[in-house]
Amino acid sequence: MYSKRFEKETFKNDVKENVRTLYRKEIEEATPQQIFQAVSYAVKEAIVDDWLATQKTYEKEVTADGKADI
């Protein structure tokens, strides 16, 4: 599924914004760990809607005996 959030410039801007809001720093000042965390949050935000939709679909498909009916 296509997501504008995974366009390169959009994703880079999301990471930069995460660094700013999480650590109150510019990307150039962030440590590698802080950048990693900012990237992780950006990925999570990009996939969370699809992730939740998948979970709801899965829950609907699980039969009474606990087995997936997919």
GROMACS elastic network, one bead per residue, 0.5 to 0.9 nm:
[ bonds ]
;  ai    aj funct       b0    kb
    1    50     6  0.87645   500
    2     5     6  0.87748   500
    2     6     6  0.80045   500
    3     6     6  0.56729   500
    3     7     6  0.75016   500
    3    46     6  0.74856   500
    3    47     6  0.87224   500
    4     7     6  0.54047   500
    4     8     6  0.89857   500
    4    10     6  0.72340   500
    4    11     6  0.85889   500
    4    46     6  0.87220   500
    5     8     6  0.80799   500
    5     9     6  0.87705   500
    5    10     6  0.56810   500
    5    11     6  0.57029   500
    5    14     6  0.81983   500
    5    42     6  0.85796   500
    5    43     6  0.87349   500
    5    45     6  0.85988   500
    5    46     6  0.57929   500
    6     9     6  0.83527   500
    6    10     6  0.67550   500
    6    11     6  0.56082   500
    6    43     6  0.84563   500
    6    46     6  0.71525   500
    7    10     6  0.53929   500
    7    11     6  0.59990   500
    7    12     6  0.85746   500
    8    11     6  0.52361   500
    8    12     6  0.61545   500
    8    13     6  0.86536   500
    9    12     6  0.50558   500
    9    13     6  0.61282   500
    9    14     6  0.85633   500
   10    13     6  0.51582   500
   10    14     6  0.61980   500
   10    15     6  0.87404   500
   11    14     6  0.50110   500
   11    15     6  0.62749   500
   11    16     6  0.86757   500
   11    39     6  0.85966   500
   11    42     6  0.70808   500
   11    43     6  0.83953   500
   11    46     6  0.87545   500
   12    15     6  0.51530   500
   12    16     6  0.62421   500
   12    17     6  0.86053   500
   12    39     6  0.86874   500
   12    42     6  0.89254   500
   13    16     6  0.50373   500
   13    17     6  0.60530   500
   13    18     6  0.85024   500
   14    17     6  0.50681   500
   14    18     6  0.61063   500
   14    19     6  0.86902   500
   14    38     6  0.83078   500
   14    39     6  0.82172   500
   14    41     6  0.88998   500
   14    42     6  0.60205   500
   15    18     6  0.50264   500
   15    19     6  0.62987   500
   15    20     6  0.86841   500
   15    27     6  0.83413   500
   15    35     6  0.75570   500
   15    38     6  0.53577   500
   15    39     6  0.54690   500
   15    40     6  0.86392   500
   15    41     6  0.78907   500
   15    42     6  0.59138   500
   16    19     6  0.51582   500
   16    20     6  0.63115   500
   16    21     6  0.87664   500
   16    26     6  0.71007   500
   16    27     6  0.57658   500
   16    35     6  0.84949   500
   16    38     6  0.76191   500
   16    39     6  0.88283   500
   17    21     6  0.61370   500
   17    22     6  0.83644   500
   17    26     6  0.85828   500
   17    27     6  0.86706   500
   17    38     6  0.83354   500
   18    21     6  0.51636   500
   18    22     6  0.56754   500
   18    23     6  0.79089   500
   18    35     6  0.86848   500
   18    37     6  0.86099   500
   18    38     6  0.52156   500
   18    39     6  0.79414   500
   18    41     6  0.73868   500
   18    42     6  0.73640   500
   19    22     6  0.53224   500
   19    23     6  0.54787   500
   19    24     6  0.66740   500
   19    25     6  0.61112   500
   19    26     6  0.65941   500
   19    27     6  0.62294   500
   19    30     6  0.71922   500
   19    34     6  0.69897   500
   19    35     6  0.67616   500
   19    37     6  0.84021   500
   19    38     6  0.56738   500
   19    39     6  0.88458   500
   20    23     6  0.56492   500
   20    26     6  0.58609   500
   20    27     6  0.75327   500
   21    24     6  0.55475   500
   21    25     6  0.79135   500
   22    25     6  0.82023   500
   22    34     6  0.85593   500
   22    38     6  0.77416   500
   23    26     6  0.85079   500
   23    30     6  0.78923   500
   23    34     6  0.75941   500
   25    28     6  0.79780   500
   25    29     6  0.59892   500
   25    30     6  0.63105   500
   26    29     6  0.54209   500
   26    30     6  0.65849   500
   27    30     6  0.52488   500
   27    31     6  0.85163   500
   27    35     6  0.74123   500
   28    31     6  0.84122   500
   30    33     6  0.79567   500
   30    34     6  0.57874   500
   30    35     6  0.62640   500
   31    34     6  0.51452   500
   31    35     6  0.63020   500
   31    36     6  0.85911   500
   32    35     6  0.51003   500
   32    36     6  0.60806   500
   32    37     6  0.86285   500
   33    37     6  0.62048   500
   33    38     6  0.86116   500
   34    37     6  0.50831   500
   34    38     6  0.61421   500
   34    39     6  0.86118   500
   35    39     6  0.61080   500
   35    40     6  0.84966   500
   36    39     6  0.51482   500
   36    40     6  0.61655   500
   36    41     6  0.87474   500
   37    41     6  0.62839   500
   37    42     6  0.86575   500
   38    41     6  0.52012   500
   38    42     6  0.62520   500
   38    43     6  0.87337   500
   39    42     6  0.50183   500
   39    43     6  0.61964   500
   39    44     6  0.85650   500
   40    43     6  0.52211   500
   40    44     6  0.61791   500
   40    45     6  0.86642   500
   41    45     6  0.61219   500
   41    46     6  0.85601   500
   42    45     6  0.51674   500
   42    46     6  0.61919   500
   42    47     6  0.87972   500
   43    46     6  0.50557   500
   43    47     6  0.63011   500
   43    48     6  0.84259   500
   44    47     6  0.53560   500
   44    48     6  0.56764   500
   45    48     6  0.54438   500
   45    49     6  0.78961   500
   46    49     6  0.75335   500
   46    50     6  0.84944   500
   47    50     6  0.55157   500
   47    51     6  0.59602   500
   47    52     6  0.86652   500
   48    52     6  0.60534   500
   48    53     6  0.85306   500
   49    52     6  0.52507   500
   49    53     6  0.62238   500
   49    54     6  0.86353   500
   50    53     6  0.50291   500
   50    54     6  0.60824   500
   50    55     6  0.85891   500
   51    54     6  0.51717   500
   51    55     6  0.62891   500
   51    56     6  0.87817   500
   52    55     6  0.50405   500
   52    56     6  0.62286   500
   52    57     6  0.86160   500
   53    56     6  0.51660   500
   53    57     6  0.61861   500
   53    58     6  0.85720   500
   54    57     6  0.51150   500
   54    58     6  0.60962   500
   54    59     6  0.86003   500
   55    58     6  0.50456   500
   55    59     6  0.61267   500
   55    60     6  0.86613   500
   56    59     6  0.51073   500
   56    60     6  0.62879   500
   56    61     6  0.87455   500
   57    60     6  0.51837   500
   57    61     6  0.63610   500
   57    62     6  0.89354   500
   58    61     6  0.51061   500
   58    62     6  0.63569   500
   58    68     6  0.73937   500
   58    69     6  0.87527   500
   58    70     6  0.80956   500
   59    62     6  0.54085   500
   59    63     6  0.87397   500
   59    68     6  0.83739   500
   60    63     6  0.80846   500
   61    67     6  0.85846   500
   61    68     6  0.58562   500
   61    69     6  0.52616   500
   61    70     6  0.62863   500
   62    65     6  0.79490   500
   62    66     6  0.58955   500
   62    67     6  0.55606   500
   62    69     6  0.55618   500
   62    70     6  0.78914   500
   63    66     6  0.54620   500
   63    67     6  0.55750   500
   63    68     6  0.60707   500
   63    69     6  0.60296   500
   64    67     6  0.74596   500
   65    68     6  0.87894   500
   67    70     6  0.89209   500
